[in-house]
Amino acid sequence: MATPPDAALSRNFGLLALQQLVIRVGWIFKTESVIIPAFLDSIAGPAWVRGMAPVLNRLGQGLPGFLLSARLQGTPLKKRMLAASCVVMGLPWLVLGAVTGTGGVAASWPVFLLLYGLFWCFAGLNQVLTGTLQGKLIPPARRGRLITAGVLGGVIPAVGFAWWLLPGWLDGDRPDYDRIFLFTGVCFVLAGLCVLPLRESPDVQGPRRRSLRDQLRGAWEILRVERDYRTAVIVAGLFGSSIMIFPHYQALARERFALEGIHWMTWVVVQNLSMGAASLVVGPAADRLGNRLVLRVLVFASAGIPLFAVGLTFLEPATAHDLFVWVFVGIGLIPIGFRVIANYILEITPADDHARHLSLSQLCTAASFLASPLLGLLIDWTSFETVFVLQSALLLGGGLLTFRLIEPRRLS
């Protein structure tokens, strides 16, 4: 007996929210703004090495998904590839957990960066598949609520696990990064199992291979012809540039205010609680008012985070010590902004080409991140303050560009 459409929608909504929940639990243990840069600093040191993490982050998200977008879009049952992408996302962390000795001593920072880059290649495919499958199974007016369900539902258990496990794992001079990485890998593998029961009707199998020349020509044509998409990609790039300074917030706190160790756990928890609280407003607002307006608010709000961090350096150390946690309240808005951007792109692009448009936007966003190591060098040569102010200027530019975006729901 066929499943009624409403029952299938409810089932798929619940399973996709569950998958995001489990990923969120694992993600809190590898937070890019705290855990990863702190681990890199413990095995490397220079800011330019720390600045390599955002490069691998964005290139991994952009390039593999773009090269494989035709294959991803043409796969009849996308849930199988989504499940596989979750599993392979977990493998680098399981390997890192195995090669990282108790107390956080890894073989070398090049080994870590190699595995970290592989993770982001798999994660980029996962994000394209997640967006494509949501575009297929969830109607536009419910995608905002899916953000709320996945984020808020994931934050509560994620914070619970972090509060329970991280104090013991981060306490002392040498945190137990091996346990942190193993836990992360297990969560990602489990997330893959959550999507297998999705109710998905097979698509007509499309073309599974395109030459690189054809892909580049097609990408250029999309950017040349589709003005609204091109503007959205530029906004995404400017907004995404905020990740370039993620690793440097904890370095600023450590070098200027001597904050580390147990403070990391507090920041991780606060960042995720902020994300969960924001999702209560962002999801319903995006469904009711449209993604464009919500995105505009998030981009402008994010521009204030680096300026706030800079402002703390002018205060008394004791006061800055107490207020620095608010930096991570603001950082909690950033991941939600990326989901809103993805939902906006799903609305303004053809359903049969979602994978290519999503992956192309990620690739274009990644281009600016090649400058991330130079950003680290600029911090070494000048100061945190100089780089953070430049970052705020970029985000303000992205906010102004949102006024050139269309609202697709007014056109339907």
Buried (B, 14 or more C-beta within 10 A) or exposed (E): EEEEEEEBBEBBBBBBBBBBBBBBBBBBBBBBBBBBBBBBBBBBEBBBBBBBBBBBBBBBBBBBBBBBBBBBBBBEEBBBBBBBBBBBBBBBBBBBBEBBEEEBEBEEBEBBBEBBBBBBBBBBBBBBBBBBBBBBBBEBEBBBBBBBBBBBBBBBBBBEBBEEBBEEBBEEEEBBBBBBBBBBBBBBBBBBBBBEEBBBEEBEEBEEEBEEEEBEEBBEEBBEEBEBBBBBBBBBBBBBBBBBBBBBBBBBBBEBBEBBBEBBBBBBBBBBBBBBBBBEEBBBBBBEBBBBBBBBBBBBBBBBBBBBBBBBBEBEEEEBBEBBBBBBBBBBBBBBBBBBBBBBBBBBBEEBBBBBBBBBBBBBBBEBBEBBBEBBBBBEEEBBBEBBEBBBEBBBBBBBBBEEBBBBBEEE
